[in-house]
Amino acid sequence: MRTANRTYQLWFEIMESAANIPSPVSLFDLYVAMSLVFNMRGTQEALDYYEKVKAEIDERVKQKIPVVPGERLRLHYENMPLWYSFRKDRDFFASYGVNVLTNLYLYMFVNHYPDVSDPLEALSTEYERASLNIWGEVARAKIICELIERFSLNGFILHNVRTCKNSSGGLWHIAKLVTERTGIPGLVFDADHGDPRFYNEEYVRGIWRQYLEVIRK
């Protein structure tokens, strides 16, 4: 658990590095990098990996190397990506000079165990706090607003995931709350992170393009 705490801290710092302008990372990088904190937290291998990732990112920040050349717009993207369209989506946004940076789902893996002398108590307390499904619409909207300010974001896209209702409930209410508080319009679109039968590329690409036109004005 002590190793996990150090790993979590590095993971948090890696995600927070996206606040740099231009950003040295994108959400697509983070989705890939999250695999170890998701499956191997507490192992020396995970800690070693994130130390290397953090060192590379620090160098990119120092050299002002952007992950999206000509970065013009910065977005929040809520819920899981379209795994079967992952590379295409990354390239789509980059082609418009758009960097997608933040996501509440990944912050579920920023944990900390303050008292490792009682492991079960520490685990149960932290996982109750970290569960995205119990945060509620108002709390999620508040955190998104904080990310918009901290990361200098221009917009937010909310993915209504068909097969994960726990994470998709109340997205339209969340979008309304965020827009009321920030003045930034958002987009909710329908698809699924794992089942391509719920995915229509023409619809998704079209609605993304329309949204980018709106926030670019």
Secondary structure, 3 states (H helix, E strand, C coil): CHHHHHHHHHHHHHHHHHHCCCCCCCHHHHHHHHHHHHHCCCCHHHHHHHHHHHHHHHHHHHHCCCCCCCCCEEEEEECCCCHHHHHHHHHHHHHCCEEEEECHHHHCCCCCCCCCCCHHHHHHHHHHHHCHHHCCHHHHHHHHHHHHHHCCCCEEEEEEECCCHHHHCCHHHHHHHHHHHHCCCEEEEEECCCCHHHCCHHHHHHHHHHHHHHHHC
